């Protein structure tokens, strides 16, 4: 009976998901070119009514999926639910669509300043469960299919934690500007370069949504900041005496 009722319950929350999809499309069309993640994070150019509706839908979908996981773990649903294509796909799509909003809320409220970064301290357990479902289900087949057919950017970024990685990379970049310990600087630059390589690979494989590359997105801003810091770093190395009077304690590795 639970298994028979579950698709009906899913159909009732699909409109919430559809409204969030519409919101993403709306964000991607805005003239400020900030994109889905940053507009929700900053709530700029978004009416209070629209933002409240999206946020409410986010919470309703979270409750639904939390309930599914709890029923499944209590053996109140078929044990093979986690490998059924319909449920693996539905949970995966939900994760790709909604987790960026969770990340935006986390950093938009400054929760990272008290709890730490999202991936280590803020990620909800349901997303970790869905990661396993996807990995154990149809991930390999889907990846092969995407690699063969993807000729344009994905509708949703295929790493649902991409924006959390961007936020950590921004933190590393800020730390580079003030860090004086050479060993710590080496670790920071190593982290930055690993993320840069990872992001470029995703982009080249078209596994990101176009909002990642929006002119004023957090990622695009990070890329420009990194470029500027590298240029300054190169100048300091070439003309160290010219820059020493102006650094005022700011260390460039």
Beta strands, then each sheet from edge to edge (+ up, - down):
end
